[in-house]
Amino acid sequence: MKINLISDTVAHPTPGMLDAMMRAEVGDDVFKEDPTVNALEEKVAEMFGMEAALFFPSGTMTNQTAIKLHTQPGDQLICDKYAHVYNYEGGGASFNSGVSCKLVDGDRGMMSVSQVEEAINPPDFYHSPRTALVCIENTTNKGGGACWDVAALRKIKSLCTTNGLAYHLDGARIWNAIVAGAIDPKTCGELFDTISVCLSKGLGCPVGSLLIGAEPLIEEAIRIRKILGGGMRQSGYLAAAGIYALDNHIDRLAEDHTKAKELGELLTAQDWVSYVAPVETNILIFELNEKLISTEVFMDRLKTEDIHIIGMGGGKLRMVTHLDYTNAMHDKVVSVLSKIA
Ligand SMILES: Cc1ncc(COP(=O)(O)O)c(C=O)c1O
């Protein structure tokens, strides 16, 4: 039994999801004639209380489109040093939009209001890049699935309004924050100019992300998606998976959270573990006490049991619970970890 905890993106579509995909009514979405894609876009826009949404093949493309929408070449965006838009999108902010990132040294991927305020370049000081955009990630990936405090998000929103900055949410795992009770979709819709959400992480879809925002922004996003090569044809088969996931796979994320918390508690009790980040959702980040067990030995030990986890650099290890991580798998992981001395 292979147990893959490297990411929630490894989850497969369920039989119910595959069935919904097989039965989808489709058309050519580049002509906006795919009824299932149109239905998914409407459903997601409605859920977040925003005017419109647009279906994309990946979270990277939704974030990159948002950056392009909100900036001009030479501008700067503000994000945490752990942000996916900075670390894991292949340098797309500079490649696609010609913008630089001002990195903030936040806590578990979350910036404080004063850090954001300090990072804004004075608009009349033409030696510095013009600050145009603030990017938030909720939940934070490299930050260990942490959920933002809504009060902080509101204060940053008011900074954005005062300084004429756009406000984008990388909500690849916003479903986890919602299930954890940290925020609700309508509040996200009120706060942000654009939101990207992923269907292909904890929700188990094979493909799919959406960008959500006001009508004029989403109309312009269609052009950018086309330029980036993200216009899809009979993508209703994929959108059907998304509709199914939204109806059936959101509430169950709580099970992933419970398992991650149990693993976190187990690791905290081990002397060979030096640090466990607070577990708020489905991501667990920890460090080993290298005097007692090296990363190499630990990873090999897990691999011999067919348990796979991932290193995040700087001695940090990550486990992510998800739809395919069953109770039987969880029992085995608990048993294997308990026996490591
Ligand atoms: C926080 C965050 N944003 C964006 C993405 C990008 O999604 P994709 O892999 O679909 O491009 C990921 C992927 O893991 C992510 O974790």
PDBQT file of the ligand as one rigid body, heavy atoms in Angstrom, charges set to zero:
ROOT
HETATM    1  C1  LIG A 401      -0.620  28.115  -2.602  1.00  0.00    +0.000 C 
HETATM    2  C2  LIG A 401      -0.544  27.639  -4.011  1.00  0.00    +0.000 A 
HETATM    3  N1  LIG A 401      -0.841  28.488  -4.998  1.00  0.00    +0.000 NA
HETATM    4  C3  LIG A 401      -0.807  28.114  -6.283  1.00  0.00    +0.000 A 
HETATM    5  C4  LIG A 401      -0.481  26.821  -6.641  1.00  0.00    +0.000 A 
HETATM    6  C5  LIG A 401      -0.375  26.471  -8.094  1.00  0.00    +0.000 C 
HETATM    7  O1  LIG A 401      -1.254  25.506  -8.530  1.00  0.00    +0.000 OA
HETATM    8  P1  LIG A 401      -0.920  24.615  -9.826  1.00  0.00    +0.000 P 
HETATM    9  O2  LIG A 401      -0.032  23.527  -9.363  1.00  0.00    +0.000 OA
HETATM   10  O3  LIG A 401      -2.282  24.152 -10.249  1.00  0.00    +0.000 OA
HETATM   11  O4  LIG A 401      -0.286  25.486 -10.843  1.00  0.00    +0.000 OA
HETATM   12  C6  LIG A 401      -0.153  25.892  -5.645  1.00  0.00    +0.000 A 
HETATM   13  C7  LIG A 401       0.219  24.506  -5.996  1.00  0.00    +0.000 C 
HETATM   14  O5  LIG A 401       0.564  23.689  -5.174  1.00  0.00    +0.000 OA
HETATM   15  C8  LIG A 401      -0.184  26.313  -4.298  1.00  0.00    +0.000 A 
HETATM   16  O6  LIG A 401       0.130  25.485  -3.295  1.00  0.00    +0.000 OA
ENDROOT
TORSDOF 0
